[in-house]
Amino acid sequence: MKNVVEFLSKISPLSEQTLALMGSIFVSSELKKGDYFVREGVQASEIAFLESGVVRAFYTNQQGKEYNKTLFTAPAIIGSYASLISKEKNRLPQQALSDCKIWRVKYDVIENLSEDNFELERLRRKIAERFFVGNEKKQLEMALLKAKEILNFQSRAPRL
């Protein structure tokens, strides 16, 4: 639990009272290589702190080909954020690529505790901001990569 506390405290300072509260709601667990943290088509209900290991979020097309969207390497927060917030079924399963140690918690417990704890509410906001910034960076990298590929293709194209 010490690693969870250190990780979360770096995102947003937490009082001893809030840290004790966090220690009482997170449950230690393991994912074996190949296990799923959240499956496709199921509404997500938990988030977790990835203490060790690697987890991937991926998409499978209609032909069954898998495409990795995100690789989570410890330390990280895992869970289907979109499914948790929207209450819709998850579209991006998360699967362990190695044996993993995680600390899991029900998302509704975090939501309920945040109602009366401004530190948890601030922590949730900062985590959401990190996800937003990370996704924006990925989108920009993809757009720039595509632009570079187009330029490279154009520069290699035969001139008429």
TILUM-217598 format. One record per residue: residue number from 1; y negated, z, x negated of N, C-alpha, C, O in turn. Coordinates in nm, 3 decimals. Atoms other than C-alpha are relative to their C-alpha. Example, Ala and Ser with C-alpha at 12.3 -4.5 7.8 and 13.67 -1.06 7.14 Angstrom:
2
ATOM   pos        nv        nw        nu       cav       caw       cau        cv        cw        cu        ov        ow        ou
ATOM     1     0.119     0.000    -0.089     0.450     0.780    -1.230    -0.120     0.000    -0.090    -0.118     0.066    -0.194
ATOM     2     0.119    -0.006     0.082     0.106     0.714    -1.367    -0.109     0.073     0.077    -0.220     0.090     0.026
This chain:
160
ATOM   pos        nv        nw        nu       cav       caw       cau        cv        cw        cu        ov        ow        ou
ATOM     1     0.120     0.000    -0.082     0.000     0.000     0.000    -0.126     0.000    -0.086    -0.233    -0.040    -0.042
ATOM     2     0.115    -0.007     0.090    -0.226     0.052    -0.299    -0.063    -0.137    -0.019    -0.186    -0.150    -0.021
ATOM     3     0.052     0.135     0.021    -0.258    -0.325    -0.353    -0.075    -0.051     0.123    -0.173    -0.124     0.110
ATOM     4     0.069     0.039    -0.123    -0.355    -0.377     0.012    -0.140     0.060     0.001    -0.238    -0.008     0.028
ATOM     5     0.127    -0.073     0.000    -0.628    -0.116    -0.015    -0.097    -0.061    -0.101    -0.214    -0.084    -0.069
ATOM     6     0.086     0.058     0.102    -0.764    -0.261    -0.339    -0.050    -0.138     0.041    -0.168    -0.169     0.024
ATOM     7     0.037     0.135    -0.043    -0.763    -0.616    -0.200    -0.104     0.004     0.110    -0.206    -0.064     0.102
ATOM     8     0.092    -0.008    -0.113    -0.934    -0.525     0.125    -0.133     0.064    -0.040    -0.238     0.024     0.011
ATOM     9     0.123    -0.066     0.045    -1.186    -0.297    -0.049    -0.089    -0.094    -0.080    -0.211    -0.076    -0.083
ATOM    10     0.080     0.099     0.072    -1.296    -0.589    -0.267    -0.072    -0.094     0.097    -0.178    -0.147     0.065
ATOM    11     0.064     0.086    -0.101    -1.374    -0.789     0.047    -0.115     0.075     0.066    -0.223     0.020     0.085
ATOM    12     0.101    -0.082    -0.065    -1.565    -0.506     0.212     0.031     0.147    -0.027     0.145     0.189    -0.012
ATOM    13    -0.026    -0.142     0.028    -1.609    -0.139     0.117     0.053     0.073     0.123     0.006     0.052     0.235
ATOM    14    -0.062    -0.076    -0.108    -1.395     0.097     0.326    -0.001     0.148    -0.034     0.029     0.186    -0.148
ATOM    15     0.002    -0.145     0.019    -1.431     0.473     0.369     0.142     0.053    -0.012     0.238    -0.017     0.021
ATOM    16    -0.131    -0.064     0.011    -1.145     0.712     0.300     0.067     0.009     0.137     0.188    -0.008     0.150
ATOM    17    -0.053    -0.010    -0.136    -1.105     0.758     0.677     0.059    -0.134     0.044     0.168    -0.138     0.102
ATOM    18    -0.048     0.133    -0.039    -1.069     0.383     0.735     0.122    -0.039    -0.083     0.216    -0.099    -0.031
ATOM    19    -0.116     0.029     0.085    -0.833     0.348     0.439     0.124     0.074     0.048     0.234     0.018     0.048
ATOM    20    -0.113    -0.076    -0.053    -0.613     0.623     0.582     0.051    -0.064     0.129     0.172    -0.071     0.153
ATOM    21    -0.036     0.068    -0.124    -0.618     0.445     0.917     0.080    -0.127    -0.030     0.183    -0.153     0.033
ATOM    22    -0.069     0.123     0.039    -0.516     0.118     0.751     0.141     0.032    -0.051     0.237    -0.038    -0.019
ATOM    23    -0.130    -0.041     0.053    -0.233     0.297     0.570     0.099     0.038     0.108     0.220     0.028     0.089
ATOM    24    -0.088    -0.042    -0.109    -0.098     0.420     0.901     0.046    -0.116     0.089     0.141    -0.099     0.165
ATOM    25    -0.036     0.110    -0.091    -0.081     0.078     1.072     0.077    -0.113    -0.067     0.147    -0.188     0.000
ATOM    26    -0.072     0.106     0.072     0.055    -0.155     0.801     0.144     0.045    -0.027     0.169     0.161    -0.060
ATOM    27    -0.142    -0.029     0.023     0.434    -0.174     0.766     0.051    -0.089    -0.113     0.030    -0.211    -0.112
ATOM    28    -0.056     0.075     0.112     0.607    -0.276     0.444     0.119    -0.083     0.049     0.200    -0.037     0.130
ATOM    29    -0.106     0.091    -0.042     0.840    -0.573     0.484     0.026    -0.100    -0.111    -0.048    -0.105    -0.210
ATOM    30    -0.032     0.105     0.097     1.003    -0.855     0.292     0.027    -0.130     0.073     0.076    -0.131     0.186
ATOM    31    -0.041     0.133    -0.043     1.040    -1.226     0.340     0.088    -0.054    -0.111     0.047    -0.056    -0.227
ATOM    32    -0.086     0.065     0.098     1.333    -1.387     0.163    -0.040    -0.147    -0.007    -0.094    -0.202     0.089
ATOM    33     0.030     0.142     0.016     1.290    -1.738     0.027     0.060    -0.077     0.119     0.178    -0.064     0.150
ATOM    34    -0.043     0.078    -0.116     1.308    -1.973     0.326    -0.029     0.066     0.134    -0.029    -0.002     0.237
ATOM    35     0.034    -0.069    -0.124     1.219    -1.706     0.584    -0.137    -0.045     0.050    -0.222    -0.088    -0.028
ATOM    36     0.128     0.033    -0.061     0.935    -1.775     0.825    -0.077     0.127     0.033    -0.020     0.224     0.083
ATOM    37     0.086    -0.108    -0.047     0.643    -1.542     0.877    -0.041    -0.028     0.144    -0.042     0.062     0.227
ATOM    38     0.029     0.043    -0.137     0.540    -1.739     1.186     0.056    -0.141     0.015     0.040    -0.225    -0.073
ATOM    39    -0.062     0.130    -0.025     0.721    -2.035     1.339    -0.092    -0.087     0.085    -0.183    -0.039     0.152
ATOM    40     0.072     0.095    -0.085     0.584    -2.346     1.505     0.043     0.021     0.145     0.160     0.049     0.173
ATOM    41    -0.030    -0.009    -0.142     0.561    -2.330     1.884     0.006     0.140     0.056     0.038     0.159     0.173
ATOM    42    -0.001    -0.140    -0.042     0.539    -1.950     1.899    -0.141     0.055    -0.017    -0.207     0.027    -0.117
ATOM    43     0.131    -0.061     0.016     0.222    -1.755     1.962     0.007     0.108    -0.107     0.091     0.199    -0.100
ATOM    44     0.003    -0.099     0.109     0.140    -1.558     1.648    -0.045     0.135     0.055    -0.128     0.142     0.146
ATOM    45     0.038    -0.135    -0.044     0.112    -1.182     1.691    -0.033     0.093    -0.116    -0.082     0.204    -0.094
ATOM    46     0.021    -0.087     0.116     0.084    -1.047     1.336    -0.079    -0.072    -0.109    -0.083    -0.195    -0.117
ATOM    47     0.053     0.047     0.127    -0.110    -1.084     1.017     0.067     0.085    -0.107     0.128     0.188    -0.077
ATOM    48    -0.061    -0.078     0.107     0.008    -0.965     0.680    -0.077    -0.018    -0.130    -0.145    -0.118    -0.151
ATOM    49     0.049     0.007     0.136    -0.104    -0.891     0.330     0.119    -0.040    -0.086     0.222     0.028    -0.086
ATOM    50    -0.104     0.050     0.090     0.105    -1.091     0.083    -0.019     0.068    -0.135    -0.111     0.035    -0.210
ATOM    51     0.012    -0.077     0.125     0.160    -0.851    -0.207     0.062    -0.075    -0.118     0.010    -0.070    -0.229
ATOM    52    -0.062     0.079     0.106     0.396    -1.073    -0.405     0.070    -0.119     0.064     0.119    -0.112     0.177
ATOM    53    -0.069     0.118    -0.047     0.539    -1.420    -0.371    -0.094    -0.113     0.041    -0.216    -0.105     0.023
ATOM    54     0.074     0.119    -0.040     0.432    -1.757    -0.233     0.047    -0.040     0.140     0.167    -0.043     0.169
ATOM    55    -0.028     0.043    -0.137     0.411    -1.871     0.131    -0.075    -0.130     0.022    -0.188    -0.146    -0.024
ATOM    56     0.068     0.125    -0.032     0.331    -2.219     0.256    -0.022    -0.010     0.151     0.059     0.036     0.231
ATOM    57     0.026     0.042    -0.138     0.171    -2.333     0.581     0.015    -0.151    -0.003    -0.042    -0.218    -0.089
ATOM    58    -0.027     0.143     0.007     0.290    -2.683     0.666     0.006    -0.062     0.138     0.015     0.006     0.240
ATOM    59    -0.005     0.080    -0.121     0.296    -2.956     0.925     0.117    -0.096    -0.012     0.141    -0.150    -0.120
ATOM    60    -0.110     0.097    -0.002     0.595    -3.170     1.024    -0.037    -0.112     0.097    -0.066    -0.087     0.214
ATOM    61     0.035     0.112    -0.088     0.524    -3.518     1.158     0.117    -0.038     0.091     0.224     0.022     0.083
ATOM    62    -0.102     0.039    -0.097     0.723    -3.694     1.430     0.126    -0.054    -0.066     0.233    -0.052    -0.006
ATOM    63    -0.116     0.051     0.073     0.953    -3.847     1.169     0.073     0.110    -0.076     0.174     0.085    -0.142
ATOM    64    -0.064    -0.111     0.067     1.039    -3.503     1.034    -0.047     0.023    -0.143     0.007     0.109    -0.213
ATOM    65     0.053    -0.018     0.136     0.840    -3.537     0.709    -0.096     0.119     0.000    -0.183     0.130     0.087
ATOM    66     0.083    -0.119     0.011     0.676    -3.212     0.600    -0.117    -0.023    -0.094    -0.103    -0.088    -0.198
ATOM    67     0.121     0.007     0.082     0.324    -3.188     0.462    -0.055     0.142    -0.015    -0.087     0.207     0.084
ATOM    68     0.057    -0.132     0.024     0.201    -2.867     0.298    -0.149    -0.004     0.024    -0.219    -0.092    -0.027
ATOM    69     0.144    -0.011    -0.026    -0.141    -2.766     0.426    -0.062     0.102    -0.094    -0.167     0.077    -0.153
ATOM    70     0.054    -0.109     0.081    -0.191    -2.440     0.237     0.113     0.072    -0.071     0.219     0.094    -0.013
ATOM    71    -0.091    -0.087     0.074    -0.010    -2.245    -0.033    -0.071     0.134    -0.018    -0.180     0.140    -0.075
ATOM    72     0.053    -0.135     0.016    -0.073    -1.871    -0.020     0.073     0.065    -0.116     0.195     0.079    -0.113
ATOM    73    -0.058    -0.072     0.113    -0.016    -1.695    -0.351    -0.058     0.141     0.000    -0.177     0.161     0.025
ATOM    74     0.042    -0.140    -0.001    -0.031    -1.318    -0.377    -0.110     0.025    -0.103    -0.105    -0.032    -0.212
ATOM    75     0.022    -0.070    -0.127    -0.258    -1.142    -0.321    -0.075    -0.090     0.099    -0.167    -0.163     0.063
ATOM    76     0.063     0.082    -0.103    -0.354    -1.308     0.007     0.031     0.058     0.138     0.120     0.142     0.154
ATOM    77    -0.026    -0.034    -0.139    -0.372    -1.263     0.380     0.067    -0.121     0.063     0.019    -0.233     0.050
ATOM    78    -0.072     0.109    -0.065    -0.121    -1.468     0.577     0.003     0.025     0.150    -0.014     0.137     0.197
ATOM    79    -0.009    -0.007    -0.145    -0.086    -1.542     0.946    -0.069    -0.121     0.059    -0.153    -0.183    -0.006
ATOM    80     0.061     0.115    -0.066    -0.180    -1.812     1.191    -0.127     0.045     0.070    -0.124     0.086     0.186
ATOM    81     0.128    -0.047    -0.051    -0.545    -1.727     1.241    -0.037    -0.073     0.129    -0.085    -0.010     0.223
ATOM    82     0.034     0.077    -0.120    -0.595    -2.008     1.495     0.080     0.047     0.120     0.025     0.063     0.229
ATOM    83    -0.084    -0.046    -0.109    -0.302    -1.893     1.706    -0.037     0.141     0.044    -0.039     0.171     0.163
ATOM    84     0.037    -0.137    -0.033    -0.405    -1.528     1.687    -0.127     0.005     0.085    -0.135     0.080     0.182
ATOM    85     0.129    -0.003    -0.071    -0.759    -1.600     1.806     0.008    -0.073     0.133    -0.041    -0.023     0.235
ATOM    86    -0.003     0.083    -0.122    -0.686    -1.873     2.061     0.107     0.044     0.100     0.101     0.008     0.217
ATOM    87    -0.114    -0.042    -0.082    -0.367    -1.708     2.196     0.087    -0.120     0.039     0.163    -0.114     0.136
ATOM    88    -0.082     0.119    -0.022    -0.210    -2.055     2.181     0.118     0.002    -0.095     0.123     0.082    -0.189
ATOM    89    -0.116     0.009     0.087     0.120    -2.151     2.024    -0.040    -0.051    -0.138    -0.129    -0.135    -0.151
ATOM    90     0.028     0.038     0.138     0.119    -2.188     1.648     0.045    -0.144    -0.027     0.151    -0.187     0.018
ATOM    91    -0.035     0.137     0.036     0.116    -2.542     1.511     0.035    -0.015    -0.147     0.088    -0.118    -0.189
ATOM    92    -0.026     0.006     0.144     0.147    -2.460     1.140     0.092     0.116    -0.040     0.045     0.227    -0.064
ATOM    93    -0.089    -0.109     0.041     0.458    -2.261     1.051    -0.032     0.046    -0.142    -0.084    -0.030    -0.224
ATOM    94     0.020    -0.057     0.133     0.439    -2.033     0.749     0.136     0.049    -0.050     0.202     0.130     0.015
ATOM    95    -0.133    -0.023     0.053     0.747    -2.014     0.530    -0.009     0.049    -0.145    -0.090     0.000    -0.223
ATOM    96    -0.004    -0.052     0.136     0.826    -1.816     0.215     0.065    -0.102    -0.093     0.173    -0.153    -0.066
ATOM    97    -0.056     0.087     0.103     0.879    -2.034    -0.092     0.069     0.080    -0.109     0.136     0.024    -0.196
ATOM    98    -0.067    -0.091     0.093     0.998    -1.732    -0.289     0.023     0.130     0.077    -0.027     0.147     0.188
ATOM    99    -0.010    -0.132    -0.060     1.105    -1.379    -0.211    -0.139     0.062    -0.002    -0.210     0.055    -0.103
ATOM   100     0.136    -0.053    -0.014     0.790    -1.202    -0.088     0.003     0.144     0.049     0.089     0.183     0.128
ATOM   101     0.026    -0.133    -0.056     0.672    -0.848    -0.032    -0.127    -0.011     0.081    -0.230    -0.058     0.031
ATOM   102     0.117     0.007    -0.086     0.434    -0.822     0.261    -0.023     0.135     0.068     0.066     0.220     0.075
ATOM   103     0.038    -0.114    -0.083     0.252    -0.556     0.459    -0.051    -0.058     0.130    -0.157    -0.120     0.132
ATOM   104     0.034     0.064    -0.127     0.240    -0.659     0.826    -0.061     0.099     0.098    -0.040     0.220     0.091
ATOM   105     0.063    -0.080    -0.105     0.039    -0.538     1.120    -0.020    -0.090     0.122    -0.049    -0.209     0.108
ATOM   106     0.026     0.073    -0.125     0.008    -0.644     1.484    -0.150    -0.027     0.010    -0.232     0.063    -0.011
ATOM   107     0.141     0.040    -0.007    -0.316    -0.834     1.533    -0.073     0.077     0.110    -0.190     0.112     0.093
ATOM   108     0.068    -0.071    -0.108    -0.391    -0.660     1.864    -0.034     0.144    -0.039    -0.130     0.201     0.012
ATOM   109     0.032    -0.134     0.051    -0.379    -0.324     1.683    -0.130    -0.005    -0.079    -0.218     0.080    -0.062
ATOM   110     0.124     0.017     0.078    -0.645    -0.447     1.439    -0.119    -0.023     0.094    -0.225     0.036     0.076
ATOM   111     0.108     0.026    -0.096    -0.852    -0.581     1.730    -0.044     0.127     0.071    -0.164     0.155     0.080
ATOM   112     0.033    -0.123    -0.072    -0.834    -0.254     1.921    -0.070     0.102    -0.089    -0.167     0.165    -0.046
ATOM   113     0.062    -0.096     0.092    -0.918    -0.040     1.618    -0.141    -0.045    -0.039    -0.227     0.038    -0.067
ATOM   114     0.131     0.054     0.037    -1.212    -0.269     1.539    -0.107     0.031     0.103    -0.226     0.032     0.072
ATOM   115     0.095    -0.031    -0.108    -1.372    -0.183     1.873    -0.086     0.121    -0.035    -0.206     0.125    -0.004
ATOM   116     0.070    -0.125     0.029    -1.466     0.163     1.746    -0.024     0.023    -0.149    -0.073     0.130    -0.187
ATOM   117     0.014    -0.019     0.144    -1.472     0.107     1.369    -0.077    -0.118    -0.059    -0.023    -0.227    -0.077
ATOM   118     0.085     0.108     0.050    -1.762    -0.095     1.230     0.049    -0.052    -0.135     0.026    -0.169    -0.167
ATOM   119    -0.052     0.045     0.129    -1.596    -0.109     0.886     0.109    -0.105     0.018     0.112    -0.206    -0.052
ATOM   120    -0.105     0.098    -0.027    -1.293    -0.288     1.027    -0.058    -0.128     0.060    -0.015    -0.238     0.027
ATOM   121     0.064     0.118    -0.059    -1.512    -0.518     1.233    -0.068    -0.084    -0.109    -0.058    -0.207    -0.109
ATOM   122     0.065     0.071     0.111    -1.714    -0.606     0.920     0.105    -0.066    -0.090     0.087    -0.179    -0.134
ATOM   123    -0.108     0.055     0.082    -1.392    -0.657     0.722     0.057    -0.126     0.066     0.077    -0.227    -0.001
ATOM   124    -0.051     0.117    -0.072    -1.259    -0.894     0.990    -0.098    -0.117    -0.009    -0.057    -0.231    -0.029
ATOM   125     0.101     0.106     0.009    -1.586    -1.089     0.987    -0.001    -0.063    -0.138    -0.008    -0.185    -0.152
ATOM   126     0.002     0.053     0.136    -1.582    -1.121     0.610     0.126    -0.082    -0.032     0.119    -0.182    -0.103
ATOM   127    -0.123     0.078     0.018    -1.220    -1.238     0.612    -0.012    -0.134     0.070     0.026    -0.237     0.015
ATOM   128     0.021     0.125    -0.074    -1.306    -1.495     0.879    -0.096    -0.092    -0.074    -0.075    -0.213    -0.079
ATOM   129     0.096     0.080     0.077    -1.602    -1.610     0.669     0.069    -0.063    -0.121     0.042    -0.179    -0.154
ATOM   130    -0.074     0.055     0.114    -1.372    -1.654     0.368     0.088    -0.117     0.041     0.093    -0.219    -0.027
ATOM   131    -0.082     0.110    -0.051    -1.132    -1.865     0.574    -0.086    -0.122     0.031    -0.049    -0.235    -0.002
ATOM   132     0.090     0.109    -0.036    -1.422    -2.074     0.702    -0.047    -0.074    -0.125    -0.041    -0.197    -0.131
ATOM   133     0.049     0.061     0.124    -1.565    -2.134     0.354     0.114    -0.074    -0.071     0.094    -0.185    -0.121
ATOM   134    -0.114     0.065     0.064    -1.220    -2.211     0.213     0.037    -0.131     0.068     0.065    -0.231     0.001
ATOM   135    -0.031     0.123    -0.073    -1.151    -2.465     0.487    -0.106    -0.106    -0.021    -0.074    -0.224    -0.034
ATOM   136     0.106     0.097     0.023    -1.489    -2.628     0.439     0.012    -0.062    -0.140    -0.009    -0.182    -0.156
ATOM   137    -0.020     0.052     0.136    -1.423    -2.660     0.065     0.115    -0.101    -0.003     0.104    -0.206    -0.067
ATOM   138    -0.114     0.092    -0.005    -1.084    -2.821     0.135    -0.039    -0.132     0.066    -0.002    -0.239     0.018
ATOM   139     0.043     0.121    -0.070    -1.240    -3.065     0.380    -0.089    -0.085    -0.089    -0.076    -0.208    -0.093
ATOM   140     0.088     0.072     0.090    -1.507    -3.158     0.128     0.080    -0.065    -0.113     0.056    -0.180    -0.148
ATOM   141    -0.085     0.056     0.106    -1.248    -3.204    -0.149     0.078    -0.120     0.050     0.091    -0.219    -0.021
ATOM   142    -0.075     0.112    -0.057    -1.042    -3.426     0.080    -0.091    -0.122     0.020    -0.051    -0.234    -0.009
ATOM   143     0.094     0.110    -0.023    -1.346    -3.635     0.173    -0.039    -0.064    -0.133    -0.045    -0.187    -0.144
ATOM   144     0.036     0.054     0.131    -1.447    -3.670    -0.193     0.118    -0.071    -0.064     0.100    -0.174    -0.128
ATOM   145    -0.119     0.063     0.054    -1.091    -3.750    -0.295     0.019    -0.138     0.062     0.047    -0.236    -0.007
ATOM   146    -0.014     0.128    -0.068    -1.074    -4.023    -0.032    -0.106    -0.099    -0.049    -0.077    -0.217    -0.069
ATOM   147     0.107     0.088     0.049    -1.409    -4.161    -0.149     0.033    -0.050    -0.140     0.013    -0.168    -0.169
ATOM   148    -0.038     0.040     0.136    -1.287    -4.164    -0.512     0.114    -0.101     0.004     0.114    -0.199    -0.071
ATOM   149    -0.111     0.094    -0.012    -0.963    -4.335    -0.408    -0.050    -0.137     0.044    -0.004    -0.239    -0.007
ATOM   150     0.056     0.128    -0.047    -1.162    -4.602    -0.223    -0.074    -0.069    -0.114    -0.058    -0.190    -0.134
ATOM   151     0.073     0.059     0.113    -1.389    -4.653    -0.524     0.096    -0.051    -0.107     0.077    -0.159    -0.161
ATOM   152    -0.100     0.043     0.099    -1.089    -4.669    -0.759     0.071    -0.126     0.047     0.094    -0.217    -0.031
ATOM   153    -0.067     0.117    -0.054    -0.917    -4.917    -0.531    -0.092    -0.122    -0.008    -0.050    -0.231    -0.046
ATOM   154     0.094     0.111     0.004    -1.230    -5.129    -0.508    -0.021    -0.050    -0.142    -0.035    -0.170    -0.165
ATOM   155     0.024     0.041     0.139    -1.278    -5.128    -0.886     0.122    -0.073    -0.056     0.107    -0.151    -0.150
ATOM   156    -0.121     0.067     0.048    -0.916    -5.243    -0.935     0.029    -0.129     0.077     0.112    -0.210     0.036
ATOM   157    -0.025     0.119    -0.084    -0.931    -5.508    -0.665    -0.045    -0.125    -0.077    -0.148    -0.123    -0.145
ATOM   158     0.038     0.124     0.069    -0.937    -5.865    -0.799    -0.131    -0.055     0.057    -0.155    -0.051     0.178
ATOM   159     0.128     0.060    -0.041    -1.278    -6.031    -0.790     0.021    -0.146     0.033     0.092    -0.218    -0.038
ATOM   160    -0.011     0.141    -0.040    -1.307    -6.360    -0.609    -0.120    -0.078    -0.044    -0.128    -0.199    -0.018
